[in-house]
Amino acid sequence: MALDTTAQVYDHEATGWQRGLYDDIKRTFRAPFVNWIFRTAMANEPAFLRYAWGQVAPVFDTRAFAELSVDYRDAALTPLEIPVHDSRDLDLRPPEYRELQGQLATFDIVGPRLAVLFRTLARTLDGERLGGVAGGVDSTAPYPADLDRGRGRKPTMTGPDETPTAAKETLAAVQERHDLGDGLPSIYRCLAQWPAALEAGWTAVTGDDDALAAACEEADRLVDDFVDRLAYTPRTTPADLRDAGLGGAVEDMAALFGQFDAGGTGLLPLLPGYAAAVGAEGRRRL
């Protein structure tokens, strides 16, 4: 079937096994919402998503992934040296500032999870066999129960025709740098609700091109290294999908996850910076 990227199964619409899968995604991603990539895959190829999630979910439940998540945050933040803006700097009331902090913390948590998801599926859907590495105890030990749990709030976002005038100049710079076409990633639709925070965060993470390039390069290296050393073997190659009766999903899903993997390299490492800019930075060491 042709992939319809406008079709989504939203969290509140999910029932039956879809409800359970969404609940498991939120538990595993330590986030109170389901990302666009899952909602779109559910709408277009639900059987693929059910199968693929069962294959990749164990990757995120290990201490090795917990270590990757904090290392990823540290790699992104160390070169950038983000200044913290308090509620007065952004002309926000304390409740608004706490809401902003909670929503940006959610993106900070989700960033490395999306990076690993995109890389794992992009590489396996391209035919590469990953996993089966006999690593140390952390490669299969459980994810620490307290890490990132309860930090975030469910993001709210501006609609396509609701961009505040004060945010338009910064969003134009976002579009130019990221070459995103007509769409905006969720992080920017979220930040657009608070134009001063959007401008402050954007200035902080993009103010030094060399530092940003170093942050993105190191974060990407960590993701590749983690995926290279998976203890578990996701059976999501084209051959695996054909054996599971899902061969018809290969082309569209390979294109979808390959596109997001390529785009995420320059975008996802910025998410910790936006959280850090409002004092919502997560742990950088286990």
Sequence and secondary structure as in RCSB ss.txt:
>XXXX:A:sequence
MALDTTAQVYDHEATGWQRGLYDDIKRTFRAPFVNWIFRTAMANEPAFLRYAWGQVAPVFDTRAFAELSVDYRDA
ALTPLEIPVHDSRDLDLRPPEYRELQGQLATFDIVGPRLAVLFRTLARTLDGERLGGVAGGVDSTAPYPADLDRG
RGRKPTMTGPDETPTAAKETLAAVQERHDLGDGLPSIYRCLAQWPAALEAGWTAVTGDDDALAAACEEADRLVDD
FVDRLAYTPRTTPADLRDAGLGGAVEDMAALFGQFDAGGTGLLPLLPGYAAAVGAEGRRRL
>XXXX:A:secstr
    TT    GGG  HHHHHHHHHHHHHHT SS  HHHHHHHHH HHHHHHHHHHHHHHHTBHHHHHHHHHHHHH
HHTTT      TTTTT  HHHHHHHHHHHHHHHHHHHHHHHHHHHHHHHHTT         GGGTSB  TTTTTT
         TT   HHHHHHHHHHHHHHT TT   HHHHHHTTSHHHHHHHHHHHHS HHHHHHHHHHHHHHHHH
HHHT SS    SHHHHHHTT GGGHHHHHHHHHHHHHHHHHHGGGHHHHHHTTT    S  
